[in-house]
Each structure stands twice: as C-alpha cells, then as structure tokens.
C-alpha cells in the first residue's frame, strides 16, 4: 500500500471544508483518490470555538479514528485554553506525532490560520491523481494548503493552483 498523505486545506468560509470533503468523496467514488480518513473544522464568525467533525464513513485499516482527531484538534484548538498545567501532560502524547510531521510548527501554523469565519479539511489519502484532485479542489476555492507530507515536487504541483497571477 502506498504511503498515506496527510493534507490540511484552509477555506475562507465556515462551510468550505464540508463542500471540499464532498468533492473528495466524489473523487473517491471515481477512484481518483483513496480516502483513508478525514475530519473538518468549522469556525463560525461569532463562535468562541470551532466545531470539529470526523468523517463517518471510515473504512479499511487506514482509518485513524476519533482518538487521533480528538488529540490533534485538542492540541491545536483547545489545550491552549486550558493552561500550562495540562500542557505538560499533553507534551508526551504529542511527541509521538512529531514523526509524521505533526510538531509544534504544524500546530502553530494551523492554530494561526484557522480562525473565526474559516474552516479546514484534514484528510489522509493515498493513490491520488494529483492533477485531478488539485483541479477539483480549486473549484471549492480553498484559501490555501496549510500542510502536506507529500514530496517536494507533489506539493509544488498542488500549490501552483493557489499562486496569485
């Protein structure tokens, strides 16, 4: 099985990530991408905190499960609100995520960019036809690619669609 790719897309509306997730689901049915797992974060403009939602139709051994998404979203959005006492306890848990590129830099980038009035799609995929996925997601008007663990060339191909002309 090919190495799964974690990708995080930002949208400038609270419902953009949900629309993009549906687009990816459609691409999955067309065998253009294999979706192992996905979750969305939606933050309404006047809300104090974001809403998170895990994809409900997780199939196969690649599904990460609610524990992973709960830990990740807790580190990004909720732990800073709980103070330093809890921070030390989560440090050990978050250390194991560093091996897959989820480190303090990742957490801070996502925390800084996902703010009230925005949303994000977190997706674990493989077997993607990169050009077709890029073109389909461009129709959902993502504000940008926050993170991916794709190769440098693959990441550059995806980022090309977001470059200002």
C-alpha positions as CSV (number, residue, x, y, z in Angstrom):
1,X,0.0,0.0,0.0
2,X,1.4,3.5,-0.9
3,X,2.4,5.8,1.9
4,X,-0.7,7.8,3.0
5,X,-0.5,11.5,2.8
6,X,-1.9,13.9,5.4
7,X,-3.1,17.2,3.9
8,X,-4.7,20.2,5.5
9,X,-6.6,22.7,3.4
10,X,-7.9,26.1,4.6
11,X,-11.1,27.7,3.4
12,X,-12.2,31.3,3.9
13,X,-15.8,30.3,4.9
14,X,-17.1,28.2,7.7
15,X,-18.7,25.7,5.2
16,X,-15.9,25.5,2.7
17,X,-14.3,22.4,4.2
18,X,-17.6,20.5,4.2
19,X,-18.0,21.2,0.5
20,X,-14.5,20.2,-0.3
21,X,-14.9,17.0,1.7
22,X,-17.9,16.1,-0.5
23,X,-15.8,16.8,-3.6
24,X,-13.1,14.4,-2.3
25,X,-15.8,11.8,-1.6
26,X,-16.9,12.1,-5.2
27,X,-13.3,11.7,-6.4
28,X,-13.0,8.7,-4.2
29,X,-16.0,7.0,-5.9
30,X,-14.3,7.7,-9.2
31,X,-11.1,6.0,-8.0
32,X,-9.1,9.3,-8.4
33,X,-8.1,9.2,-4.8
34,X,-8.3,6.8,-1.9
35,X,-9.6,8.5,1.3
36,X,-8.4,6.7,4.5
37,X,-9.9,9.3,6.9
38,X,-10.9,12.9,7.1
39,X,-12.1,15.5,9.5
40,X,-13.3,19.0,9.2
41,X,-13.0,22.1,11.5
42,X,-15.7,24.8,11.0
43,X,-15.5,28.0,12.9
44,X,-18.5,30.3,12.6
45,X,-17.6,34.0,12.7
46,X,-19.2,34.7,16.1
47,X,-18.4,31.4,17.8
48,X,-16.0,31.2,20.7
49,X,-14.5,27.9,19.5
50,X,-14.6,25.8,16.3
51,X,-16.8,22.7,15.7
52,X,-15.0,19.5,14.6
53,X,-16.4,16.6,12.7
54,X,-14.8,13.3,11.8
55,X,-15.8,11.6,8.5
56,X,-18.4,9.0,9.4
57,X,-17.8,6.5,6.6
58,X,-14.3,5.4,7.6
59,X,-13.4,2.1,6.0
60,X,-10.4,0.0,5.8
61,X,-7.3,-0.3,8.0
62,X,-6.2,3.2,7.2
63,X,-8.9,4.9,9.3
64,X,-7.3,6.9,12.0
65,X,-10.3,7.1,14.3
66,X,-11.7,9.6,16.7
67,X,-8.8,9.3,19.2
68,X,-6.3,10.7,16.7
69,X,-8.6,13.5,15.6
70,X,-9.5,14.3,19.2
71,X,-5.9,14.5,20.2
72,X,-4.9,16.6,17.2
73,X,-7.8,19.1,17.5
74,X,-7.3,19.2,21.2
75,X,-3.7,20.2,20.8
76,X,-4.5,22.8,18.1
77,X,-7.6,24.4,19.4
78,X,-8.4,23.5,23.0
79,X,-5.3,22.8,25.0
80,X,-4.0,26.5,24.8
81,X,-7.3,27.5,26.5
82,X,-6.7,25.0,29.4
83,X,-3.4,26.5,30.6
84,X,0.1,25.2,31.4
85,X,-1.0,22.5,33.8
86,X,-2.5,20.4,31.1
87,X,0.2,21.4,28.6
88,X,2.9,19.2,30.3
89,X,0.6,16.1,30.2
90,X,-0.1,16.5,26.5
91,X,3.5,17.0,25.7
92,X,4.3,13.3,26.0
93,X,1.3,12.4,23.8
94,X,2.1,14.9,21.2
95,X,5.7,13.8,21.0
96,X,4.7,10.7,19.1
97,X,3.1,12.8,16.4
98,X,6.3,14.5,15.5
99,X,7.5,11.5,13.5
100,X,4.7,12.2,11.0
101,X,5.3,15.9,10.7
102,X,2.8,17.0,13.4
103,X,5.0,19.1,15.5
104,X,4.8,22.5,17.3
105,X,5.3,24.3,13.9
106,X,2.4,22.4,12.4
107,X,0.2,23.0,15.4
108,X,1.0,26.7,15.5
109,X,0.5,27.2,11.7
110,X,-3.0,25.6,11.8
111,X,-3.9,27.5,15.0
112,X,-2.8,30.8,13.5
113,X,-4.7,30.2,10.2
114,X,-7.9,28.6,11.3
115,X,-9.8,31.5,12.9
116,X,-13.4,32.6,13.3
117,X,-15.1,32.7,9.9
118,X,-12.9,29.9,8.3
119,X,-12.8,26.2,8.1
120,X,-10.2,23.4,7.3
121,X,-10.3,20.0,5.8
122,X,-7.8,17.5,7.3
123,X,-7.6,14.4,5.0
124,X,-5.4,11.2,4.9
125,X,-5.3,9.9,1.3
126,X,-3.2,7.7,-1.0
127,X,-3.3,6.8,-4.7
128,X,-4.2,10.3,-5.7
129,X,-4.2,11.5,-9.2
130,X,-2.7,14.9,-8.0
131,X,-3.7,17.0,-11.0
132,X,-7.3,15.9,-10.9
133,X,-7.6,16.4,-7.1
134,X,-5.9,19.8,-7.4
135,X,-8.3,20.9,-10.2
136,X,-11.4,19.6,-8.3
137,X,-10.4,21.3,-5.0
138,X,-9.7,24.5,-6.9
139,X,-13.5,24.6,-7.7
140,X,-14.1,24.8,-3.9
141,X,-11.9,27.9,-3.6
142,X,-9.6,26.9,-0.9
143,X,-7.6,29.8,0.6
144,X,-4.5,27.6,0.7
145,X,-2.7,24.4,1.5
146,X,-1.6,24.6,5.2
147,X,0.3,21.3,5.4
148,X,1.1,18.2,3.4
149,X,3.7,15.5,3.8
150,X,3.9,15.0,0.0
151,X,7.2,15.1,-1.8
152,X,8.5,18.5,-2.7
153,X,7.5,18.1,-6.3
154,X,4.0,16.9,-5.5
155,X,3.5,19.7,-3.0
156,X,4.7,22.3,-5.6
157,X,2.2,20.9,-8.2
158,X,-0.7,21.3,-5.7
159,X,0.4,24.8,-4.6
160,X,0.6,26.0,-8.2
161,X,-3.2,26.3,-8.3
162,X,-3.2,28.8,-5.4
163,X,-0.5,31.1,-6.7
164,X,-1.6,34.7,-7.4
165,X,-1.4,35.6,-11.1
